[in-house]
Amino acid sequence: MQLSPTMQTFILHWGEMGSRWGVNRTVAQIHALLYLAGEPLTAETITETLGVARSNVSTSLRELQSWGLVHTSQKLGDRRDYFASQQDVWDIFMTIMEGRKQRELDPTLTTLRSCSVEGKEDSETPAEVQARIDDTLEFLEQLIKWYGQMKSVDRNTLIKLMKLGARVQSLMSK
């Protein structure tokens, strides 16, 4: 597969951003390639196009599949798997958000709840520390509640809400 300079820039940047977000650079680059390709690709094509080891491609594809960002398909008469990314940027965003919530926020919420209860029973925990834990717990509970509400809002309404931006504040003050 031939990549245009623009495609190369996008894939390299997506990889760089992925590493800043805690995602392996190659995983992010493969996702970017599949997103831009617009058609399913074999692992061999991905390996050749990106110039990465076949084993790295296999591991990265498994990770992308576990996130729900990539799915496989087959073609009649061909034993190889073909890999494709979700093509809708909103679906990609929501899939990533849900995955991060499950892997990062939910365990943190569980730990904060436990720390809050333990801190109240522990005479050695200073009141200021207990207050910070409780504030963090309350913030995270509100954030997760808000996320739950927002993920059920239809896409067109979300887009309108995003376009309103800071003007929402003027609506709230009326």
Secondary structure, DSSP 8 states (H G I E B T S, - for coil): ----HHHHHHHHHHHHHHHHTTS-HHHHHHHHHHHHH-S-EEHHHHHHHHT--HHHHHHHHHHHHHHTSEEEEEETTEEEEEEEE---HHHHHHHHHHHHIIIIIHHHHHHHHHHHHHHHH-TTS-HHHHHHHHHHHHHHHHHHHHHHHHTTS-HHHHHHHHHHTTHHHHHHT-
